[in-house]
Amino acid sequence: MTKKQASADELIATIIKGIDDVKGDNIQLLDLRELENTVCDYFIVCSGTSNTQVNAISGSVQKLVSKDLKDKPWHIEGQGNAEWILMDYVNVVVHVFQKQFRDYYDIEGLWGDAKITEIKPA
């Protein structure tokens, strides 16, 4: 029996719920499908107020995606200092920033051609 791959929509909804559960802030969904030479279809970008919260957001997302969709990130970076944690779910890449690092790296600015949707807290 093969494992059913979660749809991108299911994955995005689950990731956003994971972020929201621990009060992740300023959640943006960047749709990259119309752009050329992208590494994935979607970025989800959010902020935490401290490295503790950034780690909590990352943990919450991983736990929820694992529990609800039986999926885990292909790759994770940045858990050591928790200033910017990147979780790669292949088609969806999650960026969890501390606010000052998010402002500095300005992912939304770099990918300004993407369709950006602001996600309101539940």
HELIX and SHEET records of a PDB file:
HELIX    1   1 ALA A    8  ASP A   21  1                                  14    
HELIX    2   2 ASN A   51  LEU A   69  1                                  19    
HELIX    3   3 LYS A   99  TYR A  105  1                                   7    
HELIX    4   4 ILE A  107  LEU A  110  1                                   4    
SHEET    1   A 6 HIS A  75  GLU A  77  0                                        
SHEET    2   A 6 TRP A  84  TYR A  89 -1                                        
SHEET    3   A 6 VAL A  92  GLN A  98 -1                                        
SHEET    4   A 6 TYR A  42  GLY A  48  1                                        
SHEET    5   A 6 ASP A  25  ASP A  31 -1                                        
SHEET    6   A 6 LYS A 115  ILE A 119 -1                                        
END                                                                             
